[in-house]
Amino acid sequence: MTETRKHKSKTLTTLLAALLGGIGAHRFYLHGWRDFWGWNYLIAFVLFLSAISLMRTHQSLPILVLAIFPFSVYAGLIEALIIGVTPDEKWDAVHNPQSAGKTTSKWPIAVILVLSFALCFTAMIASIARVTDLYLTGGAFG
């Protein structure tokens, strides 16, 4: 007797990765609360928030790097792009092997991908601009 599992939506996973990827929501949706990488996303995001609060009192390089580059957020946005362009057949083979449903990606995936790319590109350019500002002016303009 085969066991049917709950169908994992590619569109919802892409949306979770784009909006809440920094805290690993897409990983927890796919793999549950025991997912090692999901917890790493969450810990990296907490470190980012801690570094931002410590920047007000300390001016050390490691804290500065953590405060400027929210690595988990960038990874979530990049993962949203990867998930979104994964073919539906491959998605079902990996994440829905025993599901009764079949994934059919439509226009919402394209919209999420465009917004994810724009957000990722903007965030990275803003981080590079801030690092350049800090390096050249000592943060006089920020």
C-alpha positions as CSV (number, residue, x, y, z in Angstrom):
1,M,0.0,0.0,0.0
2,T,1.5,3.3,-1.1
3,E,1.3,6.3,1.1
4,T,0.3,9.6,-0.5
5,R,2.1,12.7,0.8
6,K,1.0,16.3,0.9
7,H,1.7,18.1,-2.4
8,K,4.4,20.7,-2.1
9,S,3.6,23.8,-4.1
10,K,6.4,25.2,-6.2
11,T,4.7,28.6,-6.4
12,L,4.3,28.8,-2.6
13,T,7.9,27.7,-2.1
14,T,9.2,30.3,-4.5
15,L,7.1,33.0,-2.8
16,L,8.3,32.0,0.7
17,A,11.9,32.0,-0.5
18,A,11.5,35.4,-2.0
19,L,9.7,37.0,0.9
20,L,10.8,35.0,4.0
21,G,13.9,33.3,2.6
22,G,16.1,35.1,5.1
23,I,14.6,33.1,7.9
24,G,14.4,29.8,6.0
25,A,10.6,29.7,5.7
26,H,10.9,27.9,2.3
27,R,13.2,25.3,3.8
28,F,10.9,24.6,6.8
29,Y,7.9,24.4,4.4
30,L,9.7,21.8,2.2
31,H,11.5,19.7,4.8
32,G,9.9,20.5,8.2
33,W,11.3,21.9,11.5
34,R,14.2,19.4,11.6
35,D,15.9,20.9,8.4
36,F,19.5,21.7,9.2
37,W,19.8,24.4,6.5
38,G,16.6,26.1,7.5
39,W,18.0,26.6,11.0
40,N,21.2,28.0,9.5
41,Y,19.2,30.6,7.6
42,L,17.4,31.6,10.8
43,I,20.7,31.8,12.8
44,A,22.3,33.8,10.1
45,F,19.4,36.2,10.1
46,V,19.5,36.6,13.9
47,L,23.3,37.3,13.6
48,F,22.5,40.0,11.0
49,L,20.0,41.6,13.3
50,S,22.4,41.4,16.3
51,A,25.2,43.0,14.2
52,I,22.9,45.9,13.3
53,S,22.1,46.6,16.9
54,L,25.8,46.2,17.9
55,M,26.9,48.7,15.1
56,R,25.5,51.5,17.3
57,T,28.0,50.8,20.0
58,H,31.0,49.0,18.4
59,Q,32.8,49.7,15.2
60,S,34.7,46.5,14.5
61,L,35.1,44.9,11.0
62,P,33.4,41.6,11.6
63,I,30.3,43.4,13.0
64,L,30.4,45.8,10.1
65,V,30.5,42.9,7.5
66,L,27.6,41.1,9.3
67,A,25.6,44.3,9.4
68,I,26.0,45.2,5.8
69,F,25.6,41.8,4.2
70,P,22.4,39.9,5.2
71,F,23.7,36.6,3.8
72,S,20.6,34.6,4.6
73,V,18.4,37.1,2.8
74,Y,20.6,37.0,-0.3
75,A,20.7,33.2,-0.2
76,G,16.9,33.1,0.1
77,L,16.4,35.4,-2.9
78,I,18.9,33.4,-5.0
79,E,17.1,30.2,-3.9
80,A,13.8,31.7,-5.0
81,L,15.3,32.2,-8.5
82,I,16.6,28.6,-8.6
83,I,13.3,27.1,-7.4
84,G,11.3,29.2,-9.8
85,V,13.3,28.1,-12.9
86,T,13.3,24.4,-11.9
87,P,11.2,22.5,-14.4
88,D,7.9,21.2,-13.1
89,E,8.7,17.6,-13.8
90,K,12.0,17.8,-11.9
91,W,10.2,19.6,-9.0
92,D,7.6,16.8,-8.8
93,A,10.3,14.1,-9.0
94,V,12.3,15.6,-6.1
95,H,9.6,17.1,-3.8
96,N,6.4,15.3,-4.8
97,P,7.3,11.7,-5.6
98,Q,4.3,10.2,-3.8
99,S,1.9,13.0,-4.2
100,A,-1.4,12.7,-6.1
101,G,-1.1,16.2,-7.5
102,K,0.9,17.5,-10.4
103,T,2.7,20.8,-10.5
104,T,1.8,23.3,-13.3
105,S,3.6,26.6,-13.0
106,K,1.8,29.5,-14.5
107,W,2.2,33.3,-14.6
108,P,2.6,33.8,-10.8
109,I,6.0,32.1,-10.9
110,A,7.1,34.6,-13.6
111,V,6.0,37.5,-11.5
112,I,7.7,36.2,-8.4
113,L,10.9,35.6,-10.4
114,V,11.0,39.1,-11.8
115,L,10.4,40.6,-8.4
116,S,13.0,38.3,-6.7
117,F,15.6,39.3,-9.3
118,A,14.8,43.0,-8.9
119,L,15.0,42.8,-5.1
120,C,18.2,40.7,-5.1
121,F,19.9,43.0,-7.6
122,T,18.8,46.1,-5.7
123,A,19.9,44.7,-2.3
124,M,23.3,43.7,-3.6
125,I,23.9,47.0,-5.3
126,A,22.9,48.9,-2.1
127,S,25.3,46.8,-0.1
128,I,28.1,47.4,-2.5
129,A,27.4,51.1,-2.5
130,R,27.4,51.2,1.3
131,V,30.7,49.3,1.5
132,T,32.2,51.8,-1.0
133,D,30.8,54.7,1.1
134,L,32.3,53.3,4.3
135,Y,35.6,52.5,2.6
136,L,36.1,55.9,0.9
137,T,34.5,58.3,3.3
138,G,34.5,56.5,6.6
139,G,30.7,56.5,6.5
140,A,30.3,60.3,6.4
141,F,27.3,60.1,4.1
142,G,25.4,57.4,5.9
